[in-house]
Amino acid sequence: MRTIHINGFKSFAEDTKIHFYHPVTAIVGPNGSGKSNVADAIRFALGEQSMKSLRGGKGEDLIFNGSHKVSRKNRAHVSLTFDNSGKIFDYDASEVELQRLVHRDGVNEYLVNSAKTRLKDKMELIASANIGPTGHHMITQGEADKFVTATPTERRLLIEDALGLNIYKLRRREAELKMEKTVSKLKEVSKLVWEIEPIVKALANEVERLETLKSKETTLVKMYGEMFFLWQKHLVTESLRLENLIADLKAQQETVKIEINDLAERASENQTLTDEEVQLGVKKKKQLEEQSEIQVSITEYRTEIGRIDGELKQLDHQLSRQNVKLSQISNQPQISSLSVALHDVSRLHDEVQSSASLLAAKQAEQKFYTLCVGDDKTNQSNSSESNQIQNEINHLQNEINSLSNKRNEKEIKLRSFETELERCIELVNNLDNEIRGASSDRLESVRELEKKRARQQELLNKLQEAQVGLQELDNDRGHFKARKHKISSLHGASVLETTEVGMAAGESVEARLRDTKRQVLRLEAQLEDVDISSLPELRNDLEVEGARLTHLQSERYDVEQSMAKTKELVGELTNQIELKIEIGLTEVNKNLERFFRILFGGGSCLLRSVRDGDKPGVDIELQLPYKRIKSVHALSGGERSLASLAILFGITLLSPPPFVVLDETDAALDEANSRRYAKLIRELSEHTQLILITHNRETMTFADELYGVTMGSDGVSRLLSVTLRDADSIVAS
């Protein structure tokens, strides 16, 4: 230290400078002169925050409060100037000035080389010069025995401070504070991730669901084009086939009619029938007429049954769609009791057709009805919409039941006619045999004529069937047009743009059309009452929230990595501190043994690491040359002071600070111990600068320079400087 500059601090009201030109400087003065305020000023400038250590109650107490002759000051200022040519401070300057000001309002200012700085940065700079907060470099009045009377933990702190480990401890504390903030940040980020993850998951599920529906809608539109192409092709192809078939059948009818007329004419010209033949012929004609009427009835009933089957098919299609809607609304993996598939209707038809009697047909019908409506009571708790759909299902089922009953009646009547037709055919065959027996000569002509007439009837039947098929095709064409109009109104006219559909080898248009219609029906049921207009907005929300979640997850990962690195740094710093402590104690013990023997004329003293509860500490093992003690608490006041000084000097010698202040640490020593104390001071001065505040003459004789502190009636402390070496030279000369 080069100078101390004090202005307005405690009793130093005037601008006061203390220069240090020699290794040992003593500050002396009577009690109450303010000489110990110099030590307080040094503590103050180094950033001491404890008012107790500064012997004050609050910041205002450190400012000169005035006297009857001198007015009070508004601020206190202290600056310490150090020679930094040896880089004892981690600061890029050859000289370092540490300044501190305190104002009446309690505001403190900290400066380094006249530049304002934070207290934290200033303390780090001081720690780099081996000047720590425990004050091992400053031993004031009443603290001479503080190392011996301190707790193991406090001793440990003093040694850490003296060994220059504060920089490691500051870094470790910074790392621990950073880790605490990191833990808080991690909790905050994890909470945000925890909050956003389900939102993103829900958005992703909803977007995925709507995209699936969107894909199905695209597929449906494509299937519409394929269906209309196949449907149109089927209508054109089947219509052309039936028209050609009808024309061909009519042409064949005309040909057969001409042939029948020719055969009948030849038969009447060349042969005369007997009475028996005439009677048999009349019976046969009558049977043939009856047979023809029955065939017409059969054709009509078949046509009617075909029409009913078509209506049943459409009703079953509507019923299936309503069941799908009901299943989607209930969102339950069960099948409603009214969900009757097409194969159930077909199975009913098969059972009715295979029934041997009207009673069996009625039983099959009742079985189907029970399948449809048997469990209807279990669905009474559905919502209003479900009830509405259920009512529609019931209505459709009633229509199906009504049509099924009607079809059963037609089917039974048809079977009756078919049985009657078989009887007529058998009777006609018998008459033919009788006719052949009555007139074997004319048999061939009659047989040929009858063949032609049978052929004529066959052609008539085929023609009627073809005409019925053409009528059904016209109905299908109307349904085709209505379907196109409805779909175009829902999906736009572009859906009507048909596309060529490739057919597999051997695959028929009708089979492919049936399969396509089934797929369209299934997709329509899945997309009914579905709104996917919100998909773009949901995609945007998912992108925003997903990006936010990704950022938070990345941030959480970074925080976790930072916390791991910080934790590792804390461990490394702790290990370094522990290692340096052990090495430092070994070196301190070497000097301590020698200093202890000098002060006590023998004996031994040793410092060792211990655990003070859950904290590390340092214990003292010492033995005086002239008595045995079990504990340091058994030492007298003077012995405690000497032991503490020996230990502090041993620590200081190991890692010397830039200066050491000893404030009346020799006050309790007698003359012999004072000489030993002064001898240690001289040795210590070879390693560090000493500032002694003392009354002891023996101590003064070892000082290179004396500063006398006096206080006049105005209550202001003033200095008087004497260089003892120069005085000795003058006296000698």
Buried (B, 14 or more C-beta within 10 A) or exposed (E): BBBBBBBBBBBBBBEBEBBBEBBBBBBBBEEEBBBBBBBBBBBBBBBBEEEEBBBBEEBBBBBBBBBEEBEEBEBBBBBBBBBBEEEBBBBEEEEBBBBBBBBEEEEBEBBBBEEEBEEEEBBBBBBBBBBBBBBBBBBBEEBBBBBBBBEBBBBBBBBBBBBBBBBBBBBBEBBBEBBEBBEEBBEBBBEBBEEBBEBBEEBBEBBEBBBEBBEBBEBBBEBBBBBBBBBBBBBEEBBEBBEEBBEBBEEBBEBBBEBBEEBBEEBEEEBEBEEEBEBBBEBBEBBBEBBBBBBBBBBBBBBBBBBBBBBBEEBBBBBBBBBBBBBBBBEEEEEBBBBBEBEBBBBBBEBBEEBEEBEEBBBBBEBBBEBBBEEBEEBEEBEEEBEEBBEBBBBBBBBBBEBBBBBBEBBBBBBBBBEBBEBBBEBBEBBBEBBBEBBEEBBEBBEBBBBBBEBBBBBBBBBBBBBBBBBBBEEBBEEBEEBBEEBBEEBEEEBBEBEEBEEEEEEEBEEBBEEBBEBBBBBBBBBEEEEBEEBEEBBEBBEEBBEBBEEBBEBBEEBBEBBEBBBEBBEBBBEBBEEBBEEBBEBBBEBBBBBBBBBBEEBBBBBEBBEBEEEBBBBBEBBBEEEEEEEBEEBEEBBBBBBBBBBBBBBBBBBBBBBBBBBBBBBBBEEEBBBBBBBBBEBBBEBBBBBBBBBBEBBBEBBBBBBBBBBEEEBBBBBEEEBBEEEEEEEEE
